[in-house]
Amino acid sequence: MKRFTIGNVSFDERRQAARFLRGSGIEIGGSYLPIPVDPRCCKVQYVDKMTASEIAALFPEVQGFSMVETDIICDVEKKGLSLFADESQDFVIASHLIEHLPNPLGFSKDCYRVLRQDGILYLVVPDKNWTFDRNREVTPLVHLVDDMKRDVREVDDVHMADWLHHVRNRTVPDDPAEQQRLVRWELDRSIHVHVWTWEGMVEFLRHLILQEGLSWELCEFYLPKKGQDEVIFVLRKVSGSPEAVVARFDSSIETLLARENAMKEMVQEVDTQNARSDGSSNGEKRVQYIPSPNHSPSPFRRLPSLRLRRAWRWMLRGLSAQPADSTPERSGQQEKTPRSAYKATWNDLSTSLDRAKMHVTGYVEEDRIQNSAEETKQVLLKTVGIGADDVVLEIGCGIGRVGKVIVPLCKEWIGCDVSTNMLQHAAERLNDYNNVRFVELSGYDLKPIADQSVDVVYCTVVFMHLDEWDRYHYVLDAHRVLRPGGRIYIDNLNLCGEEGWRVFEQHRTVPPEKRPPAFSVSSTPQEIEMYLKKAGFQSINVENHTLWARGWGRK
Ligand SMILES: C[S@@+](CC[C@H](N)C(=O)[O-])C[C@H]1O[C@@H](n2cnc3c(N)ncnc32)[C@H](O)[C@@H]1O
């Protein structure tokens, strides 16, 4: 008997990805390799078309694995998730399932339907390039859309012939009895009806967001590592317009892809070192996301400007060790934007309001932005206070997230930023107020602001993007523009806090040449204190929070 091998399973990543699972949910087709969940916070019901003993009889090669018992018998191929009520599950796990289904788009919509708001879809899909499907064509998205429109519930002969030819290396037998027996056996054991690469799966999910209106937030994304074949997506059911949701999805893919490539690079480095000592080679390639023209719409086609498109492509190509083509931009001599090019960087990150919102807050919905602004307002009220007679200045005001809730409390609010685009967005968002002023900065000082003309200066969620000298330069110049007795508030991610340290560790996985110019760099509370002290502030307070280091003082 041929033993079943599980060397291609991403055990560590499966476990990591399971951290998003909470509450009660279902796993479909868990059988001999269910996703490991934390039993203290997850209750799983296992759904399958067969009982555990029926599965064991049909797949003798998995003998020895401890099977999960099927709790609910349901053939999702034919019935979808019709047994489950709308919004009845906290999570749905579908590991190595959708490639077996005749209508995977329809199934995905069903998963969305049964999930509660904030529920999780945990999806594991083999990348065909690393499986026995490698000789098959990627299933075009239009084909899947057609299957969904026709509500296909059976595997047809074309798929079966493709499977037999490319995977089993045989043709459909002429003898009807033999043909029937073979097809029956294959169908019972379930074939890979459709095949994807990981890029195809990304397009598949983008299609669900944009065309089917499923609001998926990407929480986690793992690519297959050496010897593995699985792509893991952890998706959260959220709300929002398709455009906004897809912008967030793209941004998450971009970030997580950077991490995956950094990981791959590290593995490769170790392999190269090992190869030097034993003469072997790994030959793993870095990956690049280039959507197939068959799939639409691609993130590149959606991007608004050539400049932005270049930035994207630079980002992704920067992650790739694939040979470059002949354009100068790709000739391998591309320059990395220096961290200190604040104006160019932040103008690029704010070419549209949604893009600016994403880079300032990580989301685009006004209510979420408003909530986070209220939190910052509370911090400012507690630390420096805002009075009705105060002239208040924000360094790096972005889209006016905080400004919008501070303006009604003070005499005048001055939004300062290095980015012209950001200032424009802020001006539009604060259009209703006439006690606001916007000032474009060089990126290093508050030169346009008169000496001793301001009562409160604050700078929040900005220092992480600045070099240390420029952080201090702003504190020093704040001292100049503040009236005697004026107050200052500054913050940054806290290297000495538990959460802040986690961010630092995450960022450590990105190699130097892949770090984008606005890459966050944290501070220690001591650094914050030192700036305030050296700039001449008094009554200095510093707080050491789990994520934030905060400091404030008085002139
Ligand atoms: C993450 S956003 C934070 C925006 C705002 N403070 C908030 O909390 O909503 C960072 C902002 O700092 C601005 N910025 C970056 N470098 C700057 C610099 N050197 N001088 C002034 N502003 C800068 C960016 O344009 C962007 O608007």
The ligand as a MOL file (V3000), in Angstrom:
LIG
                    3D

  0  0  0     0  0            999 V3000
M  V30 BEGIN CTAB
M  V30 COUNTS 27 29 0 0 0
M  V30 BEGIN ATOM
M  V30 1 C 1.0030 57.9050 9.8980 0
M  V30 2 S 0.6310 59.5050 9.3750 0 CHG=1
M  V30 3 C -0.0500 60.2160 10.8390 0
M  V30 4 C -0.9470 61.3740 10.5830 0
M  V30 5 C -1.6030 61.9920 11.8090 0
M  V30 6 N -0.6190 62.4910 12.7280 0
M  V30 7 C -2.5360 61.0290 12.4900 0
M  V30 8 O -2.1840 60.5320 13.5600 0
M  V30 9 O -3.5840 60.7690 11.9520 0 CHG=-1
M  V30 10 C 2.1990 60.2550 9.2460 0
M  V30 11 C 2.1130 61.6700 8.7100 0
M  V30 12 O 3.3650 62.2960 8.8840 0
M  V30 13 C 3.6730 63.0350 7.7310 0
M  V30 14 N 5.1300 63.1640 7.6630 0
M  V30 15 C 6.0250 62.2170 7.3210 0
M  V30 16 N 7.2520 62.7030 7.3770 0
M  V30 17 C 7.1450 63.9920 7.7720 0
M  V30 18 C 8.0740 65.0170 8.0300 0
M  V30 19 N 9.3750 64.8150 7.8920 0
M  V30 20 N 7.6130 66.2120 8.4170 0
M  V30 21 C 6.2900 66.4170 8.5880 0
M  V30 22 N 5.3690 65.4880 8.3490 0
M  V30 23 C 5.7920 64.2880 7.9590 0
M  V30 24 C 3.0780 62.2330 6.6060 0
M  V30 25 O 2.8660 62.9820 5.4370 0
M  V30 26 C 1.7940 61.7390 7.2400 0
M  V30 27 O 0.7710 62.6410 7.0260 0
M  V30 END ATOM
M  V30 BEGIN BOND
M  V30 1 1 1 2
M  V30 2 1 2 3
M  V30 3 1 2 10
M  V30 4 1 3 4
M  V30 5 1 4 5
M  V30 6 1 5 6
M  V30 7 1 5 7
M  V30 8 2 7 8
M  V30 9 1 7 9
M  V30 10 1 10 11
M  V30 11 1 11 12
M  V30 12 1 11 26
M  V30 13 1 12 13
M  V30 14 1 13 14
M  V30 15 1 13 24
M  V30 16 1 14 15
M  V30 17 1 14 23
M  V30 18 2 15 16
M  V30 19 1 16 17
M  V30 20 1 17 18
M  V30 21 2 17 23
M  V30 22 1 18 19
M  V30 23 2 18 20
M  V30 24 1 20 21
M  V30 25 2 21 22
M  V30 26 1 22 23
M  V30 27 1 24 25
M  V30 28 1 24 26
M  V30 29 1 26 27
M  V30 END BOND
M  V30 END CTAB
M  END
